[in-house]
């Protein structure tokens, strides 16, 4: 388990050091680190696709943004930096093929890079824009399952992207909304607002009264879609408005949402994902609001 961390020699000031910290999964204690030079590391709210593993978990990819974009390739076996890969105009990392990644570019295209056995870039391909992101902006957060990812748009479309080969292959967008949904102002949104279960069904948070600037509004319902049929199967009414959700990776999944109560207090709500039944709320255990929840290994 790894995290990308930043330290200053004087607390909030002084010399800056960026490190990749390596933790033991059994004890959660730090067991090593790799210094990442140059002060380039992406620094912001939790973003799962800023740090990803590829190549049978040998290489860790860490996205840089300061203000140019690039990706550190960290060899976890030798605990050293194998390469820095420039990704001009493109951001974040989506594992692609056997040992590579793709980044999402500002025009809606994908830049795909493959690495050799030492983590050095050997091939890069920049595709054509997958859709008109000026007319309908694309969320950078997908739901993913077995090498396929589904990227929603602000307006309620979803773009399927196949990352199983050496190059990202976007498919044809399809709509998450019917005419009645659009008339009622339903839109997807939140922070980490979508996930897939073990069967590959997509869960997304939706809010009403939506428009282009409401893309980070908390959801009041979770909608479940089958990407094979491109149809909505169920709607789950939430106990509390939620900004993020996750599914446990088992055959009887739980859905966990992160949100706030009517008084503004932070709360985790737990649901039976298949029935949509609310099971319990967990609260009063954190001094800070959590933006993203992750399944335990």
Helices and strands as residue ranges (DSSP letters): E 2-8, E 16-23, E 30-36, G 48-50, E 51-54, E 59-65, E 69-75, E 80-86, E 90-95, E 100-105, E 110-115, E 121-126, E 138-145, E 148-153, E 157-162, E 169-170, E 174-175, H 179-183, E 187-188, E 194-196, E 202-207, G 212-214, E 219-226, E 231-247, E 254-260, E 266-272, E 278-283
